[in-house]
Amino acid sequence: MLTKRANRTIGTALFGLATMAMPIVTAGAAQAHGFTQDPPSRQALCADGTVTGCGAIRWEPQSVEGPGDFPRGGPADGHLCSGGNDRFAALDDQRGGKWPATRVQAGQQVSFRWKITAAHSTESFRYFVTKNGWDPSKPLTRDQLEPAPFHQVGLGGKKPAATVTHEITLPADKKGRHMIFAAWEIANTGNAFYSCSDVDFG
């Protein structure tokens, strides 16, 4: 773990140096990399026009990249859905709890499909869900999520395909509106890609 953390730290530092030295090149490389399409994430709903007034995320649904190692690391509370990226702050706006929500059932098996536009060496895909009694009108924070992922898939550094589907059994003790917070943890950088999917357990 220490070696991995050290590698992430070194990689982040080198990326920062590269950014200063070659701003034009890194600006192009920032066109990242993956998001959940089904059940639709907030960025997917913005990209297909289901939700309007989303700003830049409409054109870059794959680009919600932020600090990794969630929940110990990761974006700041209140900025989880945007990955801590101010350009995508519309994703953190709860809109009074009115985001479209996919109907699901507690204990149901659901296929989570990711669209990967640029494959990366992958540590894992991890799925968190909000606690019972959370307030869907308030920005998402760590203390509103169950502390452990209810599902995770490790890749051991392998690169995923262009489409990744995970068959996931949803928690059996949920009802009403919830958020599923998905994290794609990258193995060879300090970053991850995030997607927030609103669901309704009925």
BAKOLVEX-948065 format. One record per residue (C-alpha): residue number from 1; residue in one letter; y, z, x. Coordinates in nm, 3 decimals, always signed. Example, Ala and Ser with C-alpha at 12.3 -4.5 7.8 and 13.67 -1.06 7.14 Angstrom:
# BAKOLVEX-948065
<pos=1; code=a; py=-0.450; pz=+0.780; px=+1.230>
<pos=2; code=s; py=-0.106; pz=+0.714; px=+1.367>
***
This chain:
# BAKOLVEX-948065
<pos=1; code=m; py=+0.000; pz=+0.000; px=+0.000>
<pos=2; code=l; py=+0.240; pz=+0.082; px=+0.282>
<pos=3; code=t; py=+0.171; pz=-0.252; px=+0.444>
<pos=4; code=k; py=+0.234; pz=-0.433; px=+0.117>
<pos=5; code=r; py=+0.559; pz=-0.243; px=+0.058>
<pos=6; code=a; py=+0.668; pz=-0.320; px=+0.413>
<pos=7; code=n; py=+0.591; pz=-0.688; px=+0.365>
<pos=8; code=r; py=+0.795; pz=-0.691; px=+0.044>
<pos=9; code=t; py=+1.087; pz=-0.521; px=+0.214>
<pos=10; code=i; py=+1.080; pz=-0.765; px=+0.506>
<pos=11; code=g; py=+1.048; pz=-1.059; px=+0.270>
<pos=12; code=t; py=+1.345; pz=-0.945; px=+0.065>
<pos=13; code=a; py=+1.555; pz=-0.897; px=+0.378>
<pos=14; code=l; py=+1.465; pz=-1.243; px=+0.510>
<pos=15; code=f; py=+1.547; pz=-1.394; px=+0.171>
<pos=16; code=g; py=+1.889; pz=-1.231; px=+0.187>
<pos=17; code=l; py=+1.951; pz=-1.377; px=+0.534>
<pos=18; code=a; py=+1.839; pz=-1.718; px=+0.415>
<pos=19; code=t; py=+2.074; pz=-1.695; px=+0.118>
<pos=20; code=m; py=+2.372; pz=-1.635; px=+0.347>
<pos=21; code=a; py=+2.269; pz=-1.911; px=+0.584>
<pos=22; code=m; py=+2.173; pz=-2.178; px=+0.327>
<pos=23; code=p; py=+2.337; pz=-2.115; px=-0.010>
<pos=24; code=i; py=+2.282; pz=-2.468; px=-0.137>
<pos=25; code=v; py=+1.908; pz=-2.461; px=-0.067>
<pos=26; code=t; py=+1.849; pz=-2.119; px=-0.221>
<pos=27; code=a; py=+2.049; pz=-2.209; px=-0.530>
<pos=28; code=g; py=+1.796; pz=-2.483; px=-0.602>
<pos=29; code=a; py=+1.500; pz=-2.256; px=-0.526>
<pos=30; code=a; py=+1.621; pz=-2.006; px=-0.785>
<pos=31; code=q; py=+1.489; pz=-2.228; px=-1.064>
<pos=32; code=a; py=+1.195; pz=-2.000; px=-1.131>
<pos=33; code=h; py=+0.888; pz=-1.967; px=-1.259>
<pos=34; code=g; py=+0.713; pz=-1.840; px=-1.578>
<pos=35; code=f; py=+0.732; pz=-1.680; px=-1.926>
<pos=36; code=t; py=+0.514; pz=-1.597; px=-2.226>
<pos=37; code=q; py=+0.505; pz=-1.862; px=-2.495>
<pos=38; code=d; py=+0.258; pz=-1.703; px=-2.736>
<pos=39; code=p; py=+0.316; pz=-1.458; px=-2.892>
<pos=40; code=p; py=+0.665; pz=-1.595; px=-2.832>
<pos=41; code=s; py=+0.885; pz=-1.400; px=-2.595>
<pos=42; code=r; py=+1.257; pz=-1.367; px=-2.655>
<pos=43; code=q; py=+1.328; pz=-1.636; px=-2.395>
<pos=44; code=a; py=+1.079; pz=-1.869; px=-2.566>
<pos=45; code=l; py=+1.253; pz=-1.816; px=-2.901>
<pos=46; code=c; py=+1.587; pz=-1.895; px=-2.737>
<pos=47; code=a; py=+1.452; pz=-2.203; px=-2.559>
<pos=48; code=d; py=+1.308; pz=-2.360; px=-2.874>
<pos=49; code=g; py=+1.620; pz=-2.288; px=-3.080>
<pos=50; code=t; py=+1.459; pz=-2.033; px=-3.315>
<pos=51; code=v; py=+1.722; pz=-1.783; px=-3.199>
<pos=52; code=t; py=+2.076; pz=-1.897; px=-3.119>
<pos=53; code=g; py=+2.362; pz=-1.748; px=-2.923>
<pos=54; code=c; py=+2.138; pz=-1.680; px=-2.624>
<pos=55; code=g; py=+2.355; pz=-1.819; px=-2.346>
<pos=56; code=a; py=+2.202; pz=-1.949; px=-2.024>
<pos=57; code=i; py=+1.847; pz=-1.832; px=-2.097>
<pos=58; code=r; py=+1.811; pz=-2.116; px=-2.346>
<pos=59; code=w; py=+1.794; pz=-2.358; px=-2.055>
<pos=60; code=e; py=+1.604; pz=-2.131; px=-1.813>
<pos=61; code=p; py=+1.339; pz=-1.938; px=-2.006>
<pos=62; code=q; py=+1.121; pz=-1.932; px=-1.695>
<pos=63; code=s; py=+1.384; pz=-1.760; px=-1.480>
<pos=64; code=v; py=+1.369; pz=-1.392; px=-1.582>
<pos=65; code=e; py=+1.296; pz=-1.266; px=-1.231>
<pos=66; code=g; py=+1.382; pz=-0.920; px=-1.107>
<pos=67; code=p; py=+1.265; pz=-0.636; px=-0.883>
<pos=68; code=g; py=+0.891; pz=-0.578; px=-0.913>
<pos=69; code=d; py=+0.650; pz=-0.285; px=-0.901>
<pos=70; code=f; py=+0.721; pz=-0.183; px=-1.260>
<pos=71; code=p; py=+0.752; pz=+0.093; px=-1.382>
<pos=72; code=r; py=+0.812; pz=+0.272; px=-1.049>
<pos=73; code=g; py=+1.041; pz=-0.013; px=-0.952>
<pos=74; code=g; py=+1.176; pz=-0.297; px=-1.160>
<pos=75; code=p; py=+1.502; pz=-0.358; px=-1.346>
<pos=76; code=a; py=+1.724; pz=-0.073; px=-1.461>
<pos=77; code=d; py=+1.666; pz=+0.081; px=-1.803>
<pos=78; code=g; py=+1.848; pz=-0.110; px=-2.073>
<pos=79; code=h; py=+1.812; pz=-0.431; px=-1.872>
<pos=80; code=l; py=+1.434; pz=-0.474; px=-1.875>
<pos=81; code=c; py=+1.411; pz=-0.785; px=-2.092>
<pos=82; code=s; py=+1.666; pz=-0.970; px=-1.876>
<pos=83; code=g; py=+1.498; pz=-0.862; px=-1.552>
<pos=84; code=g; py=+1.831; pz=-0.704; px=-1.457>
<pos=85; code=n; py=+1.995; pz=-1.049; px=-1.450>
<pos=86; code=d; py=+2.342; pz=-1.039; px=-1.606>
<pos=87; code=r; py=+2.323; pz=-1.410; px=-1.690>
<pos=88; code=f; py=+2.040; pz=-1.333; px=-1.931>
<pos=89; code=a; py=+2.190; pz=-1.020; px=-2.087>
<pos=90; code=a; py=+2.139; pz=-1.170; px=-2.435>
<pos=91; code=l; py=+1.772; pz=-1.077; px=-2.401>
<pos=92; code=d; py=+1.863; pz=-0.707; px=-2.378>
<pos=93; code=d; py=+2.071; pz=-0.721; px=-2.697>
<pos=94; code=q; py=+1.847; pz=-0.571; px=-2.965>
<pos=95; code=r; py=+2.050; pz=-0.747; px=-3.238>
<pos=96; code=g; py=+2.010; pz=-0.442; px=-3.458>
<pos=97; code=g; py=+1.632; pz=-0.471; px=-3.440>
<pos=98; code=k; py=+1.645; pz=-0.817; px=-3.599>
<pos=99; code=w; py=+1.471; pz=-1.035; px=-3.339>
<pos=100; code=p; py=+1.194; pz=-1.242; px=-3.502>
<pos=101; code=a; py=+0.867; pz=-1.053; px=-3.470>
<pos=102; code=t; py=+0.513; pz=-1.191; px=-3.460>
<pos=103; code=r; py=+0.281; pz=-1.029; px=-3.712>
<pos=104; code=v; py=-0.020; pz=-0.867; px=-3.548>
<pos=105; code=q; py=-0.276; pz=-0.600; px=-3.635>
<pos=106; code=a; py=-0.365; pz=-0.282; px=-3.450>
<pos=107; code=g; py=-0.684; pz=-0.333; px=-3.249>
<pos=108; code=q; py=-0.663; pz=-0.711; px=-3.291>
<pos=109; code=q; py=-0.752; pz=-0.947; px=-3.007>
<pos=110; code=v; py=-0.456; pz=-1.171; px=-2.927>
<pos=111; code=s; py=-0.423; pz=-1.463; px=-2.685>
<pos=112; code=f; py=-0.121; pz=-1.422; px=-2.458>
<pos=113; code=r; py=-0.022; pz=-1.757; px=-2.312>
<pos=114; code=w; py=+0.209; pz=-1.793; px=-2.011>
<pos=115; code=k; py=+0.380; pz=-2.115; px=-1.911>
<pos=116; code=i; py=+0.400; pz=-2.124; px=-1.530>
<pos=117; code=t; py=+0.655; pz=-2.371; px=-1.394>
<pos=118; code=a; py=+0.618; pz=-2.267; px=-1.029>
<pos=119; code=a; py=+0.301; pz=-2.087; px=-0.923>
<pos=120; code=h; py=+0.324; pz=-1.786; px=-0.692>
<pos=121; code=s; py=+0.070; pz=-1.574; px=-0.511>
<pos=122; code=t; py=-0.003; pz=-1.316; px=-0.778>
<pos=123; code=e; py=-0.082; pz=-0.947; px=-0.768>
<pos=124; code=s; py=-0.130; pz=-0.898; px=-1.142>
<pos=125; code=f; py=-0.022; pz=-0.958; px=-1.498>
<pos=126; code=r; py=+0.049; pz=-0.630; px=-1.677>
<pos=127; code=y; py=+0.121; pz=-0.555; px=-2.043>
<pos=128; code=f; py=+0.307; pz=-0.250; px=-2.177>
<pos=129; code=v; py=+0.388; pz=-0.156; px=-2.536>
<pos=130; code=t; py=+0.650; pz=+0.070; px=-2.690>
<pos=131; code=k; py=+0.563; pz=+0.420; px=-2.805>
<pos=132; code=n; py=+0.524; pz=+0.512; px=-3.169>
<pos=133; code=g; py=+0.862; pz=+0.616; px=-3.306>
<pos=134; code=w; py=+1.070; pz=+0.407; px=-3.063>
<pos=135; code=d; py=+1.404; pz=+0.281; px=-3.191>
<pos=136; code=p; py=+1.408; pz=-0.104; px=-3.200>
<pos=137; code=s; py=+1.786; pz=-0.104; px=-3.242>
<pos=138; code=k; py=+1.843; pz=+0.046; px=-2.895>
<pos=139; code=p; py=+1.809; pz=-0.129; px=-2.555>
<pos=140; code=l; py=+1.458; pz=-0.102; px=-2.410>
<pos=141; code=t; py=+1.403; pz=+0.174; px=-2.153>
<pos=142; code=r; py=+1.104; pz=+0.307; px=-1.964>
<pos=143; code=d; py=+1.080; pz=+0.620; px=-2.174>
<pos=144; code=q; py=+1.038; pz=+0.401; px=-2.484>
<pos=145; code=l; py=+0.728; pz=+0.238; px=-2.331>
<pos=146; code=e; py=+0.382; pz=+0.386; px=-2.299>
<pos=147; code=p; py=+0.359; pz=+0.492; px=-1.931>
<pos=148; code=a; py=+0.051; pz=+0.285; px=-1.847>
<pos=149; code=p; py=-0.020; pz=-0.081; px=-1.924>
<pos=150; code=f; py=-0.265; pz=-0.129; px=-2.211>
<pos=151; code=h; py=-0.398; pz=-0.442; px=-2.038>
<pos=152; code=q; py=-0.378; pz=-0.587; px=-1.690>
<pos=153; code=v; py=-0.532; pz=-0.877; px=-1.502>
<pos=154; code=g; py=-0.544; pz=-0.877; px=-1.121>
<pos=155; code=l; py=-0.551; pz=-1.203; px=-0.924>
<pos=156; code=g; py=-0.577; pz=-1.060; px=-0.572>
<pos=157; code=g; py=-0.312; pz=-1.294; px=-0.431>
<pos=158; code=k; py=-0.438; pz=-1.615; px=-0.594>
<pos=159; code=k; py=-0.198; pz=-1.858; px=-0.760>
<pos=160; code=p; py=-0.226; pz=-1.905; px=-1.137>
<pos=161; code=a; py=-0.266; pz=-2.236; px=-1.316>
<pos=162; code=a; py=+0.021; pz=-2.404; px=-1.501>
<pos=163; code=t; py=-0.099; pz=-2.238; px=-1.822>
<pos=164; code=v; py=-0.247; pz=-1.888; px=-1.817>
<pos=165; code=t; py=-0.412; pz=-1.734; px=-2.122>
<pos=166; code=h; py=-0.523; pz=-1.370; px=-2.145>
<pos=167; code=e; py=-0.740; pz=-1.244; px=-2.430>
<pos=168; code=i; py=-0.595; pz=-0.900; px=-2.499>
<pos=169; code=t; py=-0.701; pz=-0.629; px=-2.742>
<pos=170; code=l; py=-0.391; pz=-0.463; px=-2.885>
<pos=171; code=p; py=-0.370; pz=-0.082; px=-2.908>
<pos=172; code=a; py=-0.537; pz=+0.061; px=-3.217>
<pos=173; code=d; py=-0.278; pz=+0.328; px=-3.294>
<pos=174; code=k; py=+0.034; pz=+0.120; px=-3.361>
<pos=175; code=k; py=+0.219; pz=+0.033; px=-3.680>
<pos=176; code=g; py=+0.554; pz=-0.122; px=-3.761>
<pos=177; code=r; py=+0.781; pz=-0.303; px=-3.515>
<pos=178; code=h; py=+0.708; pz=-0.278; px=-3.144>
<pos=179; code=m; py=+0.786; pz=-0.454; px=-2.818>
<pos=180; code=i; py=+0.527; pz=-0.587; px=-2.577>
<pos=181; code=f; py=+0.674; pz=-0.594; px=-2.227>
<pos=182; code=a; py=+0.486; pz=-0.826; px=-1.991>
<pos=183; code=a; py=+0.524; pz=-0.821; px=-1.613>
<pos=184; code=w; py=+0.394; pz=-1.091; px=-1.378>
<pos=185; code=e; py=+0.388; pz=-0.913; px=-1.041>
<pos=186; code=i; py=+0.419; pz=-1.143; px=-0.739>
<pos=187; code=a; py=+0.203; pz=-1.058; px=-0.437>
<pos=188; code=n; py=+0.413; pz=-1.189; px=-0.148>
<pos=189; code=t; py=+0.765; pz=-1.090; px=-0.255>
<pos=190; code=g; py=+0.923; pz=-0.776; px=-0.398>
<pos=191; code=n; py=+0.981; pz=-0.942; px=-0.736>
<pos=192; code=a; py=+0.822; pz=-0.993; px=-1.076>
<pos=193; code=f; py=+0.885; pz=-1.207; px=-1.384>
<pos=194; code=y; py=+0.934; pz=-1.036; px=-1.718>
<pos=195; code=s; py=+0.892; pz=-1.128; px=-2.084>
<pos=196; code=c; py=+0.965; pz=-0.925; px=-2.397>
<pos=197; code=s; py=+0.778; pz=-1.013; px=-2.717>
<pos=198; code=d; py=+0.874; pz=-0.853; px=-3.048>
<pos=199; code=v; py=+0.573; pz=-0.784; px=-3.268>
<pos=200; code=d; py=+0.515; pz=-0.621; px=-3.606>
<pos=201; code=f; py=+0.191; pz=-0.430; px=-3.663>
<pos=202; code=g; py=+0.271; pz=-0.405; px=-4.035>
***
